[in-house]
Amino acid sequence: MKIFQSAVFRALCSIVVGILLLQYGSLTIQWLTIVIGGIFFATGLISFIIYLSTKKRLSASESITDSDGYRIQRPAPAFPIVGVGSMILGGILIFLPGSFVKGIVVVLALILVLGAINQLVSLARATKFASVPVLFWIFPLVTFGIGGFILVRPGETIDLVMKLIGWCMIFYGAVEGLDAWKIYSMRKAFEKNSANAQAAAEARARMQNPEDITDAEVVDDSNSHQTGEKI
């Protein structure tokens, strides 16, 4: 059930992003750039704060000595180079989002390609318990082709690319929701049939088990007849 819910959530997010791209175009890309920059900046800031807090706690703690009286040197925390880099990158994305429009386009196209591959993998797993219609295989291939085209030629007219990505995002979200519902239904039907088959097998096993057969009372006909008295 959690897999189904996560797939529906991905589908809704993709549809919302697609609608925003169709409605606002490059402005949506700029806001996405700012959001991504904020995420980078927040993660880097958190790692830097943890570094300062750990360093302060170690310097304020009492020294520890071994059995010979020598002071044990506690290892100092490593300076968060990656965290500082994330903060710098996040700040650049926040304050200069227009310079990274083409980069965000590439990221969105890569998301489409990876999403299509994920759909193909999910369908391949679903074939273990049901037959998947051919049409369900075509949908992710279309998404993969469009995403691959944008990756190869990201320098096309930005408005055209925005509309193409927007429609593809909506298409991908609809296919993701449809696939999730179809796979969930097939899995439930497979589990139900398996449970019924197991119950039937257990019932047959109980019928064939001699320990479950009650002892029958054998009646001797030779002792059951009555002799009549002669008058």
C-alpha positions as CSV (number, residue, x, y, z in Angstrom):
1,M,0.0,0.0,0.0
2,K,2.9,2.4,0.8
3,I,4.3,1.8,-2.7
4,F,1.0,2.7,-4.2
5,Q,0.7,5.8,-2.2
6,S,4.2,7.0,-3.1
7,A,3.5,6.4,-6.7
8,V,0.3,8.5,-6.5
9,F,2.2,11.2,-4.7
10,R,4.8,11.3,-7.5
11,A,2.1,11.4,-10.1
12,L,0.4,14.3,-8.4
13,C,3.7,16.2,-8.0
14,S,4.5,15.6,-11.7
15,I,1.1,16.8,-12.9
16,V,1.3,20.0,-10.7
17,V,4.8,20.8,-12.0
18,G,3.6,20.2,-15.6
19,I,0.7,22.6,-15.2
20,L,2.9,25.2,-13.6
21,L,5.3,24.9,-16.6
22,L,2.5,25.3,-19.1
23,Q,1.1,28.3,-17.2
24,Y,4.1,30.2,-16.2
25,G,7.0,28.8,-18.3
26,S,10.4,30.1,-17.4
27,L,9.1,31.8,-14.3
28,T,8.4,28.3,-12.9
29,I,11.9,27.2,-13.7
30,Q,13.3,30.2,-11.8
31,W,11.2,29.4,-8.8
32,L,12.3,25.7,-9.0
33,T,15.9,26.9,-9.1
34,I,15.3,29.0,-6.0
35,V,13.7,26.1,-4.2
36,I,16.5,23.8,-5.1
37,G,19.0,26.5,-4.0
38,G,17.2,26.8,-0.7
39,I,17.4,23.0,-0.1
40,F,21.1,23.1,-0.8
41,F,21.7,26.1,1.5
42,A,19.6,24.6,4.3
43,T,21.4,21.2,4.2
44,G,24.8,22.9,4.1
45,L,23.8,25.2,7.0
46,I,22.6,22.3,9.1
47,S,25.9,20.4,8.6
48,F,27.9,23.6,9.5
49,I,25.8,24.2,12.7
50,I,26.3,20.5,13.7
51,Y,30.1,21.0,13.2
52,L,30.2,24.1,15.4
53,S,28.0,22.5,18.1
54,T,30.1,19.3,18.2
55,K,33.3,21.3,18.4
56,K,32.0,23.5,21.2
57,R,30.8,20.5,23.2
58,L,34.1,18.8,22.9
59,S,36.1,21.8,24.0
60,A,33.8,22.4,27.0
61,S,33.9,18.8,28.2
62,E,36.3,17.6,30.8
63,S,39.5,15.9,29.7
64,I,39.8,12.2,29.9
65,T,42.9,10.4,31.1
66,D,44.0,6.8,30.7
67,S,45.2,4.5,33.5
68,D,48.7,6.0,33.3
69,G,47.5,9.5,33.7
70,Y,48.0,10.5,30.1
71,R,45.4,12.7,28.6
72,I,43.3,11.1,25.8
73,Q,43.0,13.4,22.9
74,R,39.5,13.3,21.4
75,P,39.3,13.4,17.7
76,A,38.1,16.8,16.4
77,P,35.1,16.8,14.0
78,A,36.0,17.2,10.3
79,F,35.4,20.6,8.8
80,P,32.2,20.3,6.6
81,I,33.7,21.2,3.3
82,V,30.7,19.7,1.4
83,G,28.3,21.6,3.7
84,V,30.0,24.9,3.0
85,G,30.0,24.1,-0.7
86,S,26.3,23.4,-0.6
87,M,25.7,26.7,1.1
88,I,27.7,28.6,-1.6
89,L,25.9,26.7,-4.4
90,G,22.5,27.3,-2.7
91,G,23.2,31.0,-2.4
92,I,24.1,31.2,-6.1
93,L,21.0,29.4,-7.1
94,I,18.8,31.6,-4.9
95,F,20.2,35.0,-6.0
96,L,21.0,34.1,-9.7
97,P,18.2,31.7,-10.8
98,G,18.1,33.0,-14.3
99,S,21.6,31.8,-15.0
100,F,20.7,28.2,-14.4
101,V,17.5,27.9,-16.6
102,K,19.2,25.5,-19.0
103,G,20.6,23.5,-16.2
104,I,17.2,23.0,-14.6
105,V,15.8,22.0,-18.0
106,V,18.4,19.3,-18.2
107,V,17.5,18.2,-14.6
108,L,13.8,18.0,-15.5
109,A,14.6,16.0,-18.7
110,L,16.8,13.7,-16.6
111,I,13.9,13.2,-14.1
112,L,11.6,12.2,-17.0
113,V,14.2,9.7,-18.3
114,L,14.7,8.2,-14.9
115,G,11.0,8.2,-14.2
116,A,10.3,6.3,-17.5
117,I,13.0,3.7,-16.6
118,N,11.4,3.3,-13.2
119,Q,8.0,2.7,-14.8
120,L,9.6,0.0,-17.1
121,V,11.2,-1.7,-14.1
122,S,7.9,-1.6,-12.2
123,L,6.1,-3.2,-15.1
124,A,8.8,-5.8,-15.5
125,R,8.3,-6.8,-11.8
126,A,4.6,-6.9,-12.3
127,T,5.0,-9.5,-15.0
128,K,5.9,-12.0,-12.3
129,F,2.3,-12.2,-11.1
130,A,0.2,-10.9,-14.1
131,S,0.3,-10.2,-17.8
132,V,0.9,-6.5,-18.5
133,P,-0.9,-5.1,-21.6
134,V,1.3,-3.8,-24.4
135,L,-0.1,-0.3,-24.2
136,F,1.4,0.1,-20.7
137,W,4.9,-0.6,-22.1
138,I,4.4,2.1,-24.8
139,F,3.6,4.9,-22.4
140,P,7.0,5.0,-20.6
141,L,8.8,4.6,-23.9
142,V,7.2,7.8,-25.1
143,T,8.3,9.6,-21.9
144,F,11.8,8.2,-22.3
145,G,12.0,9.4,-25.9
146,I,10.9,12.9,-25.1
147,G,13.2,13.2,-22.1
148,G,16.1,11.9,-24.2
149,F,15.4,14.4,-26.9
150,I,15.5,17.3,-24.5
151,L,18.7,16.0,-23.0
152,V,20.4,15.8,-26.4
153,R,19.1,19.2,-27.6
154,P,18.5,21.4,-24.5
155,G,19.4,24.5,-26.4
156,E,16.1,24.7,-28.4
157,T,13.7,27.6,-27.9
158,I,13.1,27.9,-24.2
159,D,9.3,28.4,-24.6
160,L,9.0,25.3,-26.8
161,V,11.1,23.3,-24.3
162,M,9.0,24.5,-21.4
163,K,5.7,23.5,-23.1
164,L,7.2,20.1,-24.1
165,I,8.4,19.4,-20.6
166,G,5.1,20.6,-19.1
167,W,3.0,18.3,-21.3
168,C,5.4,15.4,-20.8
169,M,5.3,16.0,-17.0
170,I,1.5,15.8,-17.1
171,F,1.6,12.7,-19.3
172,Y,4.2,11.1,-17.0
173,G,2.1,11.8,-13.9
174,A,-1.1,10.3,-15.5
175,V,0.8,7.2,-16.7
176,E,2.4,6.8,-13.2
177,G,-1.0,6.9,-11.5
178,L,-2.5,4.5,-14.1
179,D,0.4,2.1,-13.7
180,A,0.2,2.3,-9.9
181,W,-3.5,1.5,-9.9
182,K,-3.1,-1.4,-12.5
183,I,-0.1,-3.0,-10.7
184,Y,-1.9,-2.6,-7.3
185,S,-5.0,-4.3,-8.7
186,M,-3.0,-7.1,-10.4
187,R,-1.1,-7.7,-7.2
188,K,-4.2,-7.9,-5.0
189,A,-5.8,-10.3,-7.5
190,F,-2.7,-12.4,-7.5
191,E,-2.5,-12.5,-3.7
192,K,-6.2,-13.4,-3.5
193,N,-5.8,-16.3,-6.0
194,S,-2.7,-17.5,-4.2
195,A,-4.6,-17.4,-0.8
196,N,-7.5,-19.4,-2.3
197,A,-5.2,-21.9,-3.9
198,Q,-3.3,-22.4,-0.6
199,A,-6.5,-22.8,1.3
200,A,-7.7,-25.4,-1.2
201,A,-4.4,-27.2,-0.9
202,E,-4.6,-27.3,2.9
203,A,-8.2,-28.6,2.7
204,R,-7.1,-31.4,0.4
205,A,-4.2,-32.2,2.7
206,R,-6.5,-32.4,5.7
207,M,-8.8,-34.8,3.8
208,Q,-6.0,-37.1,2.9
209,N,-4.4,-37.1,6.4
210,P,-5.3,-40.5,8.0
211,E,-5.0,-38.9,11.5
212,D,-8.2,-36.9,10.8
213,I,-10.3,-39.9,9.9
214,T,-12.3,-41.1,12.9
215,D,-12.4,-44.7,13.8
216,A,-15.5,-46.4,12.4
217,E,-17.4,-49.0,14.5
218,V,-17.4,-52.4,12.8
219,V,-20.6,-54.4,13.4
220,D,-20.4,-58.1,13.2
221,D,-23.5,-59.4,11.3
222,S,-22.9,-62.9,12.6
223,N,-23.8,-61.8,16.1
224,S,-26.6,-59.4,15.1
225,H,-29.2,-62.1,14.2
226,Q,-31.6,-63.3,16.8
227,T,-32.7,-66.9,17.3
228,G,-36.4,-67.6,17.7
229,E,-37.9,-69.9,20.3
230,K,-39.8,-73.0,19.2
231,I,-43.4,-73.4,20.6
